[in-house]
Amino acid sequence: MRIDLTPDQKAFARRAIEAGRLRSEEDAVQEALALWEERERQRAEFLLTLDDARASVARGEARVITQESMRQLAIEVKERGRTRLLAELTTTT
């Protein structure tokens, strides 16, 4: 495969080679492809999560988010934390 880099891309790769971060322009292209591949994997995982969320909404499992529901959630989380902390304190003393 032949890849033509722009002058800016070549200069960028050259600086990385001169700094010792890469050995060659081919390494630069391989690293770029590896990063692209990882980004696409993360994108695919996000889309699956989004599909799961949409299915959950379709099943009626969604929760309406309001300021009041967020306040209530904060209260619940704090209470669970206090309960857990109290349990840990009573078992260590």
C-alpha positions in Angstrom: 0.0 0.0 0.0 1.3 3.4 -0.9 0.5 6.3 1.5 1.2 9.9 0.6 1.5 12.2 3.6 1.0 15.9 3.5 4.0 18.1 4.0 2.8 18.9 7.5 2.2 15.2 8.3 5.7 14.4 7.1 7.2 17.2 9.2 5.3 16.0 12.2 6.5 12.4 11.8 10.1 13.7 11.2 10.0 15.6 14.5 8.9 12.5 16.3 11.7 10.5 14.7 14.3 13.1 15.5 13.1 13.2 19.1 13.5 9.4 19.3 9.8 8.7 19.8 9.5 6.8 16.5 12.0 5.0 14.3 10.5 5.7 10.9 7.6 7.2 9.0 6.2 3.7 8.8 6.0 3.6 12.6 4.1 6.8 12.5 1.6 5.4 10.2 1.3 2.2 12.2 0.7 4.2 15.4 -1.9 6.4 13.7 -3.7 3.3 12.5 -3.6 1.7 15.9 -5.1 4.8 17.5 -7.8 4.9 14.8 -8.6 1.3 15.4 -8.9 1.9 19.1 -11.1 4.9 18.5 -13.4 2.8 16.2 -13.5 0.0 18.8 -14.6 2.6 21.5 -17.1 4.0 19.1 -18.6 0.6 18.4 -18.8 -0.1 22.2 -20.6 3.2 22.7 -23.1 2.5 19.9 -23.9 -0.9 21.5 -24.4 0.9 24.9 -26.6 3.4 23.2 -28.6 0.6 21.6 -29.0 -1.0 25.0 -30.2 2.3 26.5 -32.8 2.7 23.7 -34.1 -0.8 24.2 -34.4 -0.1 27.9 -36.4 3.0 27.2 -38.6 1.1 24.7 -39.3 -1.5 27.5 -40.4 1.3 29.8 -37.4 1.0 32.1 -36.3 4.6 31.7 -36.2 7.1 34.5 -37.4 10.7 34.0 -34.6 13.0 35.1 -35.6 16.2 36.8 -34.0 18.5 39.3 -36.1 16.8 42.0 -35.2 13.3 40.9 -31.5 14.3 40.9 -31.8 15.7 44.4 -33.5 12.4 45.6 -30.8 10.4 43.9 -28.1 12.4 45.7 -29.9 11.8 49.0 -30.1 8.1 48.4 -26.4 7.9 47.4 -25.4 9.8 50.5 -27.5 7.6 52.7 -26.0 4.4 51.2 -22.5 5.9 51.8 -23.3 6.7 55.4 -24.7 3.2 56.0 -21.7 1.6 54.5 -19.3 3.8 56.5 -21.2 3.1 59.7 -21.0 -0.7 58.9 -17.3 -0.5 58.4 -16.7 1.5 61.5 -18.7 -0.9 63.7 -16.8 -3.9 62.3 -13.4 -2.4 62.8 -14.0 -1.3 66.4 
